[in-house]
Amino acid sequence: MAVLLTEAGHPSARENSRGAARFGVEFVSDWQQAAARWGDAGASTPFQDRRWLDAWYAAFASFPDVEPLIAIVSNAATSEQVALLPLLRRTRKGVRIVEFADLNLTDYNAPLVTTAAPRDARAAASLWRDLKVALRGLPGGADLIRLRKMPVDLAGQPNPLALLDAAAPCPLNGNLVTTGDDFDAYLRSLERSVRKNLARSWRVFTRDPTAGLQIVTDQDRARHVLSTMEIQQGARMRALGLNFILNDETSAAFYHNLVSTGLGSGYAVLSALTSGEEVVATLLGIRCGSRYVMLRSSNAGENWSNCSPGRLIIERTMAALHKDGVRSFDFSIGNYAYKRRFGVVAMPLADITAALSWRGIPYELRDRAVRELRRYPRFAAWLGRLLGKQPNREES
């Protein structure tokens, strides 16, 4: 067992008499061993599913300057498991930062929680205090903890970290569509121009009798479709002059591992619009029960622009998955215009930054200043232009 530190956290009789919760925190550097210790508690979001974290830690555990750091939190009095935080530690400019296992691949970060997790601000503050104490006592230490993109609700249970006074609104948000049982009724709820465009696009696309939607289940076919997605996405990002990280060697290995291990169980969902042998558009997502989250998409570009394949594959995939029981379609982070056309509802997320040593204080102050600046969007936009920051792109 690769254990870094165990924080006993036993409460005193006086603390027990006041009802103050205390928590023990144990850090494990091997994800597989931590997962075996944790048991079979449900995922907080589809990104905390065992299959996502298996693929993530397998790809990035040996990444330069990344140290897996999984925190197992238990009730100090009863030893009952409370929460598991899939974290990492890395050093940037001499500052030792603790954050979620993300590296810009995980859209929603959260602890995995049991029913014993804090449900009120007082107990959550106690957990947070004991977690920070344990982090400061780590071999090698830690200067800053920065937790981003956290949902407020975790499968019907409050996120204890979002209950903290230190939690602040995240500048990003999720984008949800809940269809109900009647998919046609959902389509009728969209703007008339959107419905007409989708119907016209499907008619144009299916003029070729070989054209259609494919939900990929064969591993060889999946590898081909995923490789096509990488080529198409890379070409589009280069055309836009944007830096594209999803096709670097480690990220590509992560996605291929996710698809190869998750396809058979239905967790990874890969769909494609095809015409003959040509892959016209692709969409990769993950599914847990009745919830589906979109991760990556691509299309063949200008030659197929007359049938809007990027939007068409989303609508056709939604329709196919709805027949299979999906009711919640998560367009994930990024407020692009095409998502609004599908009637998404914003899902708030929370961030926390806390200094653990004097080295982390400037970073905490910087994050706080940026948060305050967002309250004045016009000034923030002006300052961004002054500093040469490119505005966010929204795809039509």
C-alpha positions in Angstrom: 0.0 0.0 0.0 1.5 3.3 -1.1 0.5 5.4 1.9 2.0 8.8 2.3 0.5 9.9 5.6 -2.3 9.0 8.0 -3.8 11.8 10.1 -5.4 10.1 13.1 -7.8 13.0 14.0 -9.2 11.4 17.1 -11.7 13.8 18.9 -11.4 14.6 22.5 -14.2 14.1 25.0 -14.8 17.9 25.1 -15.1 18.0 21.3 -17.5 15.1 21.3 -19.7 16.8 24.0 -20.0 19.8 21.7 -20.9 17.6 18.8 -18.0 18.8 16.7 -17.1 16.3 13.9 -13.5 15.4 13.4 -12.1 13.6 10.5 -9.1 11.3 9.8 -7.3 11.9 6.4 -5.1 9.3 4.8 -3.2 9.9 1.6 -2.5 7.1 -0.9 -0.4 7.5 -4.0 -1.7 4.5 -6.0 -5.2 5.0 -7.4 -5.9 1.3 -7.8 -5.2 0.6 -4.2 -7.2 3.6 -3.1 -10.1 2.5 -5.2 -10.0 -1.0 -3.6 -10.0 0.6 -0.2 -12.9 2.8 -1.0 -15.4 0.1 -2.0 -18.4 0.5 -4.3 -19.9 3.9 -3.4 -21.6 5.6 -6.3 -20.0 8.2 -8.5 -20.6 11.9 -7.6 -20.8 12.7 -11.3 -19.9 10.6 -14.4 -16.3 12.0 -14.1 -15.9 10.4 -10.7 -16.8 7.0 -12.1 -14.2 4.3 -11.5 -13.7 3.9 -15.3 -12.8 7.6 -15.8 -10.4 7.7 -12.9 -8.8 4.4 -13.9 -8.1 5.8 -17.3 -6.9 9.2 -16.0 -4.5 7.9 -13.4 -3.2 5.3 -15.8 -2.4 8.0 -18.3 -1.0 10.7 -16.0 0.4 9.0 -12.9 3.9 9.1 -14.5 3.4 12.5 -16.1 6.3 14.8 -15.4 5.8 16.8 -12.2 2.5 15.1 -11.4 2.2 13.0 -8.2 -1.1 11.1 -7.6 -2.5 12.1 -4.2 -5.7 10.4 -3.3 -7.3 11.5 0.0 -9.5 9.0 1.9 -11.5 10.8 4.6 -13.2 9.0 7.5 -15.0 9.8 10.6 -12.3 9.9 13.3 -14.6 8.5 16.0 -16.2 5.7 14.1 -13.7 5.1 11.2 -16.7 5.2 8.8 -15.6 6.3 5.3 -16.9 9.8 4.4 -15.2 11.0 1.2 -12.5 10.2 -1.3 -10.8 13.1 -3.1 -9.0 12.1 -6.4 -6.2 14.6 -6.2 -2.7 15.3 -7.4 0.3 17.4 -6.3 2.6 19.2 -8.6 5.1 22.0 -8.4 4.9 25.2 -10.4 7.6 27.8 -10.1 8.6 26.3 -6.7 5.0 26.3 -5.3 3.6 22.9 -4.4 0.0 22.9 -5.6 -2.7 20.3 -4.7 -5.6 20.1 -7.1 -8.1 17.6 -8.6 -7.0 14.9 -11.1 -7.9 17.0 -14.0 -5.2 18.7 -16.2 -8.0 20.3 -18.3 -9.6 16.9 -19.2 -12.2 16.5 -16.4 -15.2 18.8 -16.8 -16.6 18.4 -13.3 -14.4 17.8 -10.3 -15.8 16.5 -7.0 -15.1 14.3 -4.0 -16.7 10.8 -4.0 -19.0 10.9 -0.9 -20.9 8.4 1.2 -24.1 9.1 3.1 -21.9 10.0 6.1 -20.5 13.0 4.4 -21.2 16.5 5.9 -24.5 17.9 4.9 -24.2 21.3 6.7 -21.7 24.1 6.7 -20.4 23.4 10.2 -19.5 19.8 9.6 -18.1 20.7 6.1 -15.8 23.3 7.7 -14.5 20.7 10.2 -13.7 18.4 7.3 -12.0 21.2 5.4 -9.9 22.2 8.5 -8.7 18.6 9.0 -7.9 18.1 5.3 -5.7 21.3 5.3 -3.9 20.2 8.5 -3.2 16.8 6.9 -2.0 18.4 3.7 0.4 20.7 5.6 1.8 17.6 7.3 2.5 15.7 4.0 6.1 14.5 3.4 7.3 17.2 1.0 4.6 19.6 2.1 2.0 21.6 0.2 1.7 25.4 -0.3 -1.7 25.8 -2.0 -4.9 23.8 -2.5 -6.9 24.8 -5.6 -10.1 23.0 -6.3 -12.0 24.0 -9.5 -15.2 23.2 -11.4 -17.1 21.6 -8.5 -20.8 20.9 -8.8 -22.9 22.0 -5.9 -25.1 18.9 -6.0 -23.6 15.4 -6.1 -26.3 12.9 -7.3 -28.9 14.4 -4.9 -26.5 15.0 -2.0 -24.8 18.4 -1.2 -21.2 18.7 -2.1 -19.6 19.4 1.3 -16.9 21.5 -0.3 -19.5 23.8 -1.9 -21.0 24.5 1.5 -17.8 26.2 2.7 -17.5 30.0 3.2 -14.4 29.7 1.0 -16.3 28.4 -1.9 -16.9 30.9 -4.7 -18.8 30.8 -8.0 -16.7 29.3 -10.8 -16.5 31.3 -14.0 -17.5 28.1 -15.9 -20.8 26.3 -15.7 -22.3 23.1 -16.9 -25.0 23.0 -19.5 -27.9 20.6 -19.0 -30.9 19.4 -21.1 -33.5 17.3 -19.4 -35.9 15.9 -22.0 -38.4 13.9 -20.1 -39.9 10.8 -21.6 -41.2 12.4 -24.8 -38.2 13.3 -27.1 -40.5 14.8 -29.7 -41.9 17.2 -27.1 -38.4 18.3 -26.3 -37.7 19.0 -30.0 -40.9 21.0 -30.2 -39.7 23.1 -27.3 -36.7 24.4 -29.3 -36.9 27.5 -31.5 -38.7 26.9 -34.8 -35.6 27.9 -36.8 -33.5 25.3 -34.9 -36.1 22.5 -35.6 -36.3 23.4 -39.3 -32.5 23.5 -39.7 -32.1 20.1 -38.0 -34.8 18.5 -40.2 -33.4 20.1 -43.4 -29.9 19.0 -42.5 -31.0 15.4 -42.0 -32.8 15.4 -45.4 -29.7 16.8 -47.1 -27.4 14.3 -45.4 -29.5 11.3 -46.1 -29.9 12.0 -49.8 -27.1 9.4 -50.0 -28.8 6.1 -49.1 -25.7 4.9 -47.3 -25.7 7.9 -44.9 -26.8 7.5 -41.3 -25.8 7.5 -37.6 -23.7 4.7 -36.1 -23.4 4.0 -32.4 -20.0 2.3 -32.4 -19.7 -0.9 -30.5 -16.8 -2.7 -32.3 -13.3 -2.0 -30.9 -11.6 -1.9 -34.3 -14.2 0.5 -35.6 -13.9 2.6 -32.4 -10.2 3.0 -32.9 -10.8 4.2 -36.5 -13.5 6.7 -35.5 -11.5 8.0 -32.6 -8.4 8.5 -34.9 -10.6 10.3 -37.4 -11.9 12.5 -34.6 -8.3 13.4 -33.7 -7.5 14.3 -37.3 -10.6 16.4 -37.8 -10.3 18.3 -34.5 -6.6 18.9 -35.0 -7.3 20.4 -38.5 -10.0 22.7 -37.1 -7.9 24.0 -34.3 -5.0 24.7 -36.6 -7.4 26.6 -38.9 -8.5 28.7 -36.0 -4.9 29.3 -34.8 -5.6 27.7 -31.4 -3.4 25.6 -29.3 -4.9 22.1 -29.1 -3.8 19.8 -26.3 -6.2 16.8 -26.6 -4.1 15.2 -29.3 -0.8 15.2 -27.4 0.6 11.8 -26.7 -0.6 11.4 -23.1 -4.1 12.9 -23.7 -4.6 10.7 -26.8 -3.6 7.6 -24.8 -6.1 8.6 -22.1 -9.0 8.8 -24.6 -8.0 5.6 -26.4 -7.8 3.8 -23.0 -11.2 5.3 -21.9 -12.9 4.0 -25.1 -11.2 0.6 -25.2 -12.2 -0.1 -21.5 -15.5 1.7 -21.4 -17.1 0.9 -24.7 -18.3 -2.6 -23.8 -20.0 -1.6 -20.6 -21.7 1.4 -22.2 -19.8 3.9 -20.2 -18.0 5.3 -23.2 -20.4 6.2 -26.0 -18.9 6.9 -29.4 -21.2 7.9 -32.3 -20.5 8.8 -35.9 -22.3 10.2 -38.9 -21.1 8.2 -41.9 -21.7 8.3 -45.6 -20.4 5.2 -47.3 -16.8 4.7 -45.9 -16.4 8.4 -44.9 -16.7 9.5 -41.3 -18.5 12.9 -41.6 -18.9 13.7 -37.9 -18.0 12.2 -34.5 -19.1 12.5 -30.9 -17.6 11.0 -27.8 -19.4 11.0 -24.5 -19.7 9.1 -21.2 -22.9 7.7 -19.7 -24.0 6.7 -16.2 -27.5 5.4 -16.1 -29.9 8.0 -17.5 -27.2 10.8 -17.7 -25.0 11.3 -20.7 -22.1 13.9 -20.9 -20.6 15.1 -24.2 -16.8 15.2 -24.2 -15.4 15.7 -27.7 -16.9 16.2 -31.2 -15.6 16.8 -34.7 -16.7 17.0 -38.3 -15.2 16.8 -41.8 -15.4 20.5 -42.4 -16.4 22.6 -45.4 -17.3 19.8 -47.8 -20.3 18.9 -45.5 -21.2 22.4 -44.2 -24.5 22.3 -46.1 -25.9 19.8 -43.6 -24.5 21.2 -40.4 -23.0 17.8 -39.3 -21.7 19.2 -35.9 -25.2 19.9 -34.7 -26.8 17.0 -36.5 -24.7 14.4 -34.8 -25.7 15.8 -31.4 -29.4 15.7 -32.2 -29.3 12.2 -33.7 -27.1 10.8 -30.8 -29.5 12.3 -28.3 -32.5 10.7 -30.1 -30.8 7.3 -30.2 -29.8 7.4 -26.5 -33.2 8.7 -25.4 -34.6 5.5 -26.9 -32.2 3.6 -24.6 -33.3 5.4 -21.4 -31.1 8.6 -21.3 -33.0 11.6 -20.0 -30.3 14.0 -18.9 -28.0 15.3 -21.7 -25.0 17.3 -20.4 -23.3 19.5 -22.9 -20.5 20.1 -20.3 -18.6 23.3 -19.8 -18.2 26.1 -22.4 -21.0 28.4 -23.2 -21.0 28.1 -27.0 -23.9 29.4 -29.0 -24.8 26.0 -30.4 -25.5 24.7 -26.9 -28.0 27.5 -26.3 -29.8 26.4 -29.5 -30.4 23.0 -27.8 -32.1 24.7 -24.8 -29.4 24.1 -22.2 -29.9 25.2 -18.6 -26.8 26.5 -16.8 -25.5 24.3 -13.9 -23.5 26.4 -11.4 -20.0 25.2 -10.3 -17.8 26.3 -7.4 -14.1 27.0 -6.9 -11.9 27.1 -3.8 -8.4 28.4 -3.4 -6.6 28.3 0.0 -3.0 28.9 0.9 -1.3 26.2 3.0 1.9 28.1 3.5 3.3 31.6 2.9 4.3 30.5 -0.6 0.7 30.0 -1.5 -0.6 33.3 -0.2 0.1 35.3 -3.4 -1.8 32.7 -5.4 -4.8 32.8 -3.1 -4.9 36.6 -3.3 -4.6 36.5 -7.1 -7.5 34.1 -7.4 -9.6 36.3 -5.0 -8.8 39.4 -7.1 -9.7 37.7 -10.3 -13.0 36.6 -8.7 -13.8 40.1 -7.7 -12.9 41.4 -11.1 -15.5 39.2 -12.7 -18.1 41.2 -11.0 -17.3 44.0 -13.4 -17.4 42.3 -16.8 -16.8 45.5 -18.9 -13.8 46.5 -17.0 -12.5 42.9 -17.1 -12.9 42.8 -20.9 -11.1 46.1 -21.2 -8.3 44.9 -19.0 -8.1 41.6 -21.0 -7.7 43.6 -24.2 -5.1 45.8 -22.6 -3.1 42.7 -21.6 -3.5 41.1 -25.1 -5.8 38.4 -24.0 -7.8 36.8 -26.8 -11.6 36.8 -26.2 -13.4 33.5 -25.8 -14.6 32.0 -29.1 -18.2 30.9 -29.4 -18.9 28.7 -32.3 -22.1 29.4 -34.3 
